[in-house]
Amino acid sequence: MARELRILSVPEGVAGERIDSALVRVLGLSRSAIVRLIEDGDITCAGIPLGKSERVSAAQVIEVLLPETIEREAIPLTPLDGLDVVYNDDHIVVINKPVGCAAHPSPGWHGPTVVGALAAAGYTISTSGAAERAGIVHRLDVGTSGLMVVAKTDRAFTVLKEAFRTRSVKKTYHAMIQGHIDPPTGTIDAPIDRHPKIDHRFAVVADGKESITHYELIEYYRGVTMVQVELETGRTHQIRVHMSALNHPLVGDTTYGADPVLAKSLQMTRPWLHAKELAFAHPITGESMEFKVEYPVDLQACLALLSDAVIP
């Protein structure tokens, strides 16, 4: 059987990483398989073999001569309490993701994942894309709870990825932010990219990617506001970054400037953010699908503490 030559453009998400760790994430091959390909000269750029200590750059074109037998990176299979299946059919599964769970494995994360939990529960997931991100067509942060749709077949994966790309999926979040936002409805149109100085953070930057967030008042409380948020784009940490840029960081989001004293008084140990509603056309039948889930226990407890602090 002839070996496959894979030509790929390095995605921005792994720019700056060593080539071995970057290709583990992009191709889903095991690290030992990547190292062997590098040592054999089967990973090149413009025909020149690359060394394993070299770092990749965004949009760099790399040629990979794949092995005949693909050795995939193992995905930990861990059953997860609190991960509720909201809907399931032959093509998709919709879940209510608990806080503390990542969408998929990634370097440095050793906790539970949606991919691993679903596999452990016996769900068959699409194999499209990198192995560690199998079936994942969109993500929620580890510290964000709520609705996600996962593809079970390759056709569903392709159609859903395109639906998210063309912004035909409606994603509605509820968030509790510090202060009283004014005006009560609005649109934040501010580009986002990696923070220029702080690792693992993002920021509004002039040359960032287009990022559009719509918000609407739900309730004013004493010192905080609950808002409904709809995303037109889907950048990493988009709601957190945009609200912080307005000087209204999410309650509990100390990474983006929230008051830790206020967070403690409201018993919040993570950003008050929940993916409340999700609506999309079924990737195979075209049927309109709409889902809603309730707040998890920690957000409900915070609301109980605020119940006597509603501003008329």
LOTI-779853 format. One record per residue (C-alpha): residue number from 1; residue in one letter; x, y, z. Coordinates in Angstrom, 1 decimal. Layout:
# LOTI-779853
NUM, a, X, Y, Z
...
# end
This chain:
# LOTI-779853
1, m, 0.0, 0.0, 0.0
2, a, 1.4, 3.4, -1.0
3, r, 2.1, 5.9, 1.7
4, e, 0.0, 9.0, 1.8
5, l, 1.7, 12.4, 1.4
6, r, -0.2, 14.9, 3.6
7, i, 0.4, 18.6, 2.9
8, l, -0.8, 20.9, 5.7
9, s, -0.7, 24.5, 6.6
10, v, 0.2, 25.1, 10.2
11, p, -2.8, 26.5, 12.1
12, e, -2.4, 29.5, 14.3
13, g, -3.3, 27.6, 17.4
14, v, 0.0, 25.7, 17.4
15, a, 2.3, 28.4, 16.1
16, g, 5.5, 28.6, 18.0
17, e, 5.4, 25.0, 19.3
18, r, 8.1, 22.4, 18.6
19, i, 7.2, 20.5, 15.5
20, d, 6.8, 17.2, 17.2
21, s, 4.2, 18.5, 19.8
22, a, 2.5, 20.6, 17.1
23, l, 2.0, 17.6, 14.7
24, v, 0.7, 15.4, 17.6
25, r, -2.1, 17.9, 18.0
26, v, -2.7, 18.6, 14.3
27, l, -2.5, 15.0, 12.9
28, g, -3.5, 13.0, 16.0
29, l, -0.5, 10.7, 15.6
30, s, 1.4, 9.5, 18.6
31, r, 4.5, 11.4, 19.6
32, s, 6.7, 8.4, 19.0
33, a, 5.3, 8.1, 15.4
34, i, 6.0, 11.8, 14.7
35, v, 9.6, 11.5, 16.1
36, r, 10.2, 8.4, 13.8
37, l, 9.0, 10.3, 10.8
38, i, 11.2, 13.3, 11.6
39, e, 14.2, 11.0, 12.1
40, d, 13.5, 9.3, 8.8
41, g, 13.3, 12.6, 7.0
42, d, 9.6, 12.1, 6.1
43, i, 8.6, 15.5, 7.5
44, t, 9.8, 18.4, 5.3
45, c, 9.2, 22.0, 4.4
46, a, 9.9, 23.0, 0.8
47, g, 11.6, 19.6, 0.4
48, i, 14.0, 20.2, 3.3
49, p, 13.8, 17.7, 6.2
50, l, 12.9, 19.3, 9.5
51, g, 14.5, 18.6, 12.9
52, k, 12.4, 17.8, 16.0
53, s, 13.6, 20.8, 17.9
54, e, 12.4, 23.2, 15.2
55, r, 9.4, 25.4, 15.9
56, v, 6.5, 25.9, 13.5
57, s, 5.0, 29.1, 12.4
58, a, 1.4, 30.0, 11.4
59, a, 0.6, 29.1, 7.8
60, q, 3.9, 27.3, 7.3
61, v, 3.4, 24.6, 4.7
62, i, 4.7, 21.2, 5.8
63, e, 4.8, 17.9, 3.9
64, v, 4.3, 14.7, 5.9
65, l, 4.8, 11.3, 4.4
66, l, 2.4, 9.3, 6.6
67, p, 3.3, 5.8, 7.7
68, e, 1.5, 2.8, 6.3
69, t, 0.2, 1.9, 9.7
70, i, -1.0, 5.0, 11.6
71, e, -0.2, 4.9, 15.3
72, r, -2.7, 7.3, 16.9
73, e, -2.2, 9.2, 20.2
74, a, -4.2, 7.4, 22.9
75, i, -7.3, 9.3, 24.1
76, p, -8.0, 8.7, 27.8
77, l, -11.4, 7.2, 28.3
78, t, -12.9, 8.4, 31.5
79, p, -16.6, 8.2, 32.5
80, l, -17.7, 11.6, 33.8
81, d, -20.4, 12.3, 36.4
82, g, -22.4, 15.4, 35.5
83, l, -22.1, 15.1, 31.7
84, d, -25.7, 14.8, 30.6
85, v, -26.8, 13.6, 27.1
86, v, -29.6, 15.9, 26.0
87, y, -30.2, 14.4, 22.6
88, n, -28.8, 11.4, 20.7
89, d, -29.3, 9.9, 17.3
90, d, -27.2, 8.0, 14.6
91, h, -25.4, 11.2, 13.6
92, i, -25.1, 13.6, 16.5
93, v, -25.1, 13.7, 20.3
94, v, -26.0, 16.9, 22.2
95, i, -24.6, 17.2, 25.7
96, n, -24.8, 19.5, 28.7
97, k, -21.1, 19.8, 29.6
98, p, -20.2, 20.2, 33.3
99, v, -17.6, 22.7, 34.5
100, g, -14.1, 21.3, 34.8
101, c, -14.3, 19.2, 31.6
102, a, -12.4, 20.1, 28.5
103, a, -13.8, 19.5, 25.0
104, h, -10.9, 17.3, 24.0
105, p, -7.4, 16.4, 25.1
106, s, -4.6, 19.0, 24.7
107, p, -1.0, 19.4, 25.9
108, g, -0.9, 20.2, 29.7
109, w, -4.5, 19.1, 30.3
110, h, -4.9, 15.9, 32.3
111, g, -8.5, 16.2, 33.4
112, p, -11.7, 14.8, 31.9
113, t, -12.7, 15.5, 28.3
114, v, -16.0, 15.3, 26.4
115, v, -14.3, 13.1, 23.8
116, g, -13.0, 10.7, 26.4
117, a, -16.3, 10.7, 28.5
118, l, -18.4, 9.9, 25.4
119, a, -16.1, 7.2, 24.3
120, a, -16.1, 5.6, 27.7
121, a, -19.9, 5.7, 27.7
122, g, -19.9, 3.7, 24.5
123, y, -20.8, 6.5, 22.0
124, t, -19.3, 6.2, 18.5
125, i, -17.8, 9.5, 17.5
126, s, -16.7, 10.7, 14.0
127, t, -13.1, 10.1, 13.2
128, s, -12.8, 13.2, 11.0
129, g, -10.1, 15.7, 12.0
130, a, -7.2, 15.1, 14.4
131, a, -7.8, 12.0, 16.6
132, e, -7.8, 13.9, 19.9
133, r, -10.5, 16.3, 18.5
134, a, -12.6, 13.6, 16.9
135, g, -16.2, 14.7, 16.5
136, i, -15.7, 18.1, 18.1
137, v, -17.2, 20.9, 15.9
138, h, -17.1, 23.6, 18.5
139, r, -15.8, 24.0, 22.0
140, l, -16.6, 25.4, 25.5
141, d, -13.9, 26.5, 27.9
142, v, -13.1, 24.1, 30.8
143, g, -14.7, 26.6, 33.1
144, t, -17.8, 27.0, 31.1
145, s, -20.9, 24.8, 31.4
146, g, -23.7, 24.1, 29.0
147, l, -24.7, 22.8, 25.6
148, m, -22.4, 21.3, 23.0
149, v, -23.1, 19.2, 19.9
150, v, -20.7, 16.4, 18.9
151, a, -20.6, 14.7, 15.5
152, k, -21.0, 10.9, 15.5
153, t, -20.5, 10.4, 11.7
154, d, -18.0, 12.0, 9.3
155, r, -20.8, 13.5, 7.2
156, a, -22.3, 15.2, 10.2
157, f, -18.9, 16.5, 11.2
158, t, -18.3, 18.1, 7.8
159, v, -21.8, 19.7, 7.7
160, l, -21.7, 21.0, 11.2
161, k, -18.2, 22.4, 10.8
162, e, -19.4, 24.3, 7.8
163, a, -22.5, 25.5, 9.7
164, f, -20.3, 27.0, 12.5
165, r, -18.0, 28.5, 9.9
166, t, -20.9, 30.2, 8.1
167, r, -22.4, 31.3, 11.4
168, s, -25.7, 29.5, 10.8
169, v, -25.7, 28.0, 14.3
170, k, -27.3, 30.1, 17.1
171, k, -25.4, 30.0, 20.4
172, t, -27.0, 31.7, 23.4
173, y, -25.2, 32.2, 26.7
174, h, -26.2, 33.6, 30.0
175, a, -23.5, 35.5, 31.9
176, m, -23.3, 37.5, 35.2
177, i, -21.0, 40.5, 34.8
178, q, -19.7, 43.0, 37.3
179, g, -21.4, 46.4, 37.4
180, h, -24.5, 47.7, 35.6
181, i, -24.0, 47.6, 31.9
182, d, -25.2, 50.6, 29.9
183, p, -26.7, 50.6, 27.3
184, p, -28.8, 47.5, 28.3
185, t, -28.4, 46.1, 24.8
186, g, -25.6, 46.3, 22.3
187, t, -23.0, 44.8, 20.0
188, i, -19.3, 44.5, 20.7
189, d, -17.3, 44.4, 17.5
190, a, -13.6, 44.2, 18.5
191, p, -10.9, 42.0, 17.1
192, i, -9.4, 39.3, 19.4
193, d, -6.1, 37.5, 19.4
194, r, -3.6, 36.1, 21.8
195, h, -2.5, 38.5, 24.5
196, p, 0.8, 40.2, 23.4
197, k, 2.4, 39.7, 26.8
198, i, 0.5, 37.1, 28.9
199, d, 0.5, 33.4, 28.0
200, h, -2.9, 31.6, 28.0
201, r, -4.8, 34.8, 27.7
202, f, -6.5, 36.6, 24.8
203, a, -7.1, 40.3, 24.3
204, v, -8.7, 42.9, 22.0
205, v, -5.9, 43.8, 19.6
206, a, -5.9, 45.9, 16.5
207, d, -4.8, 43.2, 14.1
208, g, -6.8, 40.4, 15.7
209, k, -9.5, 38.2, 14.2
210, e, -13.0, 39.6, 13.6
211, s, -15.0, 39.0, 16.8
212, i, -18.6, 40.1, 17.3
213, t, -20.7, 39.6, 20.4
214, h, -24.3, 40.7, 21.0
215, y, -25.7, 41.2, 24.5
216, e, -29.1, 42.0, 26.1
217, l, -30.0, 42.8, 29.7
218, i, -31.8, 40.1, 31.6
219, e, -31.7, 41.5, 35.2
220, y, -29.9, 44.1, 37.2
221, y, -28.8, 43.0, 40.7
222, r, -27.0, 45.0, 43.3
223, g, -23.5, 45.5, 41.8
224, v, -23.9, 43.0, 39.0
225, t, -25.9, 42.4, 35.8
226, m, -27.2, 39.2, 34.2
227, v, -27.0, 39.4, 30.4
228, q, -28.0, 37.2, 27.5
229, v, -25.2, 36.9, 25.0
230, e, -25.2, 35.6, 21.4
231, l, -22.0, 35.0, 19.5
232, e, -21.7, 35.9, 15.9
233, t, -18.2, 34.6, 15.8
234, g, -16.6, 32.0, 18.0
235, r, -13.1, 33.1, 19.2
236, t, -11.4, 31.6, 22.2
237, h, -12.6, 33.3, 25.5
238, q, -14.6, 35.7, 23.3
239, i, -17.3, 36.6, 25.9
240, r, -14.8, 36.9, 28.7
241, v, -12.5, 39.1, 26.7
242, h, -15.2, 41.4, 25.3
243, m, -16.9, 41.9, 28.6
244, s, -13.6, 42.6, 30.3
245, a, -12.8, 45.1, 27.6
246, l, -16.0, 47.0, 28.6
247, n, -14.8, 47.0, 32.2
248, h, -17.6, 44.5, 33.0
249, p, -15.7, 41.2, 33.6
250, l, -17.6, 38.1, 34.3
251, v, -18.2, 37.5, 38.0
252, g, -15.6, 35.0, 39.1
253, d, -13.3, 35.5, 36.1
254, t, -10.2, 36.7, 37.9
255, t, -8.1, 35.8, 34.9
256, y, -9.8, 38.7, 33.1
257, g, -10.0, 41.2, 35.9
258, a, -12.9, 40.2, 38.1
259, d, -12.9, 41.2, 41.7
260, p, -11.8, 38.1, 43.8
261, v, -13.6, 39.5, 46.9
262, l, -16.9, 39.7, 45.1
263, a, -16.4, 36.3, 43.6
264, k, -15.8, 34.8, 47.1
265, s, -18.9, 36.6, 48.5
266, l, -21.0, 35.0, 45.7
267, q, -19.3, 31.6, 46.1
268, m, -18.0, 31.7, 42.5
269, t, -14.8, 29.8, 41.8
270, r, -15.1, 30.1, 38.0
271, p, -16.5, 32.5, 35.5
272, w, -20.3, 32.9, 35.7
273, l, -21.0, 31.7, 32.2
274, h, -23.4, 29.1, 30.8
275, a, -24.2, 27.9, 27.3
276, k, -27.9, 28.1, 27.8
277, e, -29.4, 27.5, 24.3
278, l, -28.2, 25.9, 21.0
279, a, -30.1, 25.9, 17.7
280, f, -29.0, 24.5, 14.3
281, a, -30.3, 22.5, 11.3
282, h, -29.7, 18.8, 11.7
283, p, -26.7, 18.0, 9.5
284, i, -28.4, 15.1, 7.8
285, t, -32.1, 15.7, 7.8
286, g, -32.1, 19.5, 7.8
287, e, -34.6, 19.5, 10.7
288, s, -34.6, 22.5, 12.9
289, m, -33.1, 21.5, 16.3
290, e, -33.4, 23.7, 19.4
291, f, -32.1, 22.9, 22.9
292, k, -32.2, 24.6, 26.3
293, v, -30.7, 23.5, 29.6
294, e, -30.9, 24.8, 33.2
295, y, -28.1, 26.4, 35.2
296, p, -25.8, 24.0, 37.1
297, v, -25.8, 23.9, 40.9
298, d, -23.0, 26.5, 41.4
299, l, -24.7, 29.1, 39.3
300, q, -28.0, 28.5, 40.9
301, a, -26.4, 29.0, 44.3
302, c, -25.0, 32.3, 43.2
303, l, -28.4, 33.4, 42.0
304, a, -30.0, 32.5, 45.3
305, l, -27.5, 34.8, 47.1
306, l, -28.5, 37.6, 44.7
307, s, -32.3, 36.9, 44.9
308, d, -32.8, 39.8, 47.4
309, a, -30.6, 42.1, 45.4
310, v, -32.7, 42.7, 42.3
311, i, -32.8, 46.3, 41.2
312, p, -36.4, 47.3, 40.2
# end
